Amino acid sequence: MDYYDDLDESDTELQYRHGISLAEEALRVFPEILAASVSLQRQITTAAEISPELLKKIALIIDTNLAAFYVARDGPRWMDLKLVEMKEAGLVYVYYTPPTDPDQIACFLSFLITYESGVKVLYLYEVHVLQQFQGKRLGARLLAGLHQLATDLQQNGGALYNPVGTALTVFSDNTKAFAWYKKEKYILSPGSPQDKRLRSGKLRKPEYYIMVRLNQARFT
Ligand SMILES: CC(C)(COP(=O)(O)OP(=O)(O)OC[C@H]1O[C@@H](n2cnc3c(N)ncnc32)[C@H](O)[C@@H]1OP(=O)(O)O)[C@@H](O)C(=O)NCCC(=O)NCCS
């Protein structure tokens, strides 16, 4: 792997190159085939290379799975913001397609290296499974790949790619995903918005939480 200068998130060109290096590492970690009802085939791309067609397909999955949450937070034009975020320099997309229909995306995740609460992490931007493929442990296997990648990078990635773990944002009302992440050893980041106890005694949840998971120690 080529290493460039240290992480500088204001340098878009550099961030794109980091994305390409990270994609090379992801190739080593995410399996080529994920067996579900069919054998899904791995594809990897980066924000620097993603085609408008692929971007649209991925956006449609996000829309199908989570539009209600996004509309509540960002209003009806939420997708405009999301499309900009999806092109963020440094992002890597790992997605899986059925062999008979390489145009269909069964599941995907996207991530980049960044800082959360002052420490370097592998940040999960999205993880989605198409509704008809949900409940087949595809999400679990994507998340396991992300955790493995973070651990490998910390052990072998050199000074630049040494995330202490993974991080993500989850809508507080997405109770299924929130419970799932907690089970996967995620905890609230010190930088996360927190629940507030109102004077009435009621608990007010923030719109979203930031969660972090430290790489698991090698010899435990
Ligand atoms: C969250 C998501 C990625 C999980 O992927 P998945 O492939 O359906 O989930 P898996 O089959 O890998 O199951 C993961 C765990 O969730 C549990 N689970 C699956 N479907 C569930 C449901 N409907 N309700 C509660 N738990 C459920 C499984 O039992 C499993 O638990 P286990 O690890 O103890 O076996 C998927 O449901 C999804 O795309 N949801 C919409 C998008 C989303 O919310 N993404 C996260 C944004 S932060």
The ligand as a Gaussian input file, in Angstrom:
#p B3LYP/6-31G(d) Opt

LIG

0 1
 C      -29.746000      -3.082000      10.278000
 C      -29.467000      -4.027000       9.088000
 C      -28.249000      -3.529000       8.302000
 C      -29.197000      -5.430000       9.636000
 O      -28.896000      -6.287000       8.560000
 P      -29.559000      -7.742000       8.437000
 O      -28.821000      -8.489000       7.404000
 O      -31.020000      -7.587000       8.256000
 O      -29.327000      -8.321000       9.902000
 P      -28.695000      -9.718000      10.287000
 O      -29.488000     -10.810000       9.637000
 O      -27.238000      -9.682000      10.035000
 O      -28.987000      -9.726000      11.822000
 C      -28.236000      -8.955000      12.699000
 C      -28.877000      -9.063000      14.047000
 O      -30.097000      -8.298000      14.040000
 C      -31.190000      -9.133000      14.435000
 N      -32.348000      -8.790000      13.614000
 C      -32.502000      -8.981000      12.302000
 N      -33.706000      -8.535000      11.888000
 C      -34.308000      -8.050000      13.012000
 C      -35.573000      -7.434000      13.269000
 N      -36.475000      -7.238000      12.312000
 N      -35.832000      -7.020000      14.533000
 C      -34.949000      -7.221000      15.526000
 N      -33.737000      -7.805000      15.350000
 C      -33.435000      -8.198000      14.111000
 C      -30.781000     -10.537000      14.133000
 O      -31.439000     -11.443000      14.975000
 C      -29.294000     -10.497000      14.388000
 O      -29.055000     -10.696000      15.736000
 P      -28.000000     -11.804000      16.153000
 O      -26.651000     -11.174000      15.778000
 O      -28.195000     -11.924000      17.615000
 O      -28.334000     -13.011000      15.380000
 C      -30.702000      -4.108000       8.142000
 O      -31.824000      -4.541000       8.853000
 C      -31.002000      -2.828000       7.434000
 O      -30.547000      -2.595000       6.313000
 N      -31.820000      -1.965000       8.066000
 C      -32.203000      -0.707000       7.472000
 C      -31.040000       0.251000       7.363000
 C      -30.446000       0.565000       8.717000
 O      -31.141000       0.752000       9.710000
 N      -29.110000       0.626000       8.746000
 C      -28.381000       0.997000       9.919000
 C      -28.315000       2.489000       9.902000
 S      -27.403000       3.125000      11.241000

